[in-house]
């Protein structure tokens, strides 16, 4: 009988240990690849499902940010109306908009 283990070391007649282990690893790799073939369409489908889920999350985040911005803007407008009322300025639309860009703000003569 061929003795594979002698003195705690793997030995095959005429074959270095490193080459034998590399051959076993290669055979195991090939058997593993053949036993479980990967369908390229399946990976694409999984990637698309993941991307769709992330897109939904981003849309929800954008909706939340938009709602928070609208709420903050409404609070700022209520505050501006209160300030105008306290200072005696008219609170209608003819009053300068404190939220407009500088180019839209009417300038008083210097």
Buried (B, 14 or more C-beta within 10 A) or exposed (E): EEEEEEEEEEBEEEEEEEEBEEEEEEEEEEEEEEEEEEEEEEEEEEEEEEEEEEEEEEEEEEEEEEEEEEEEEEEEEEEBBEEBEEEEEEEEEEEBEEEEEEEEEEEEEE
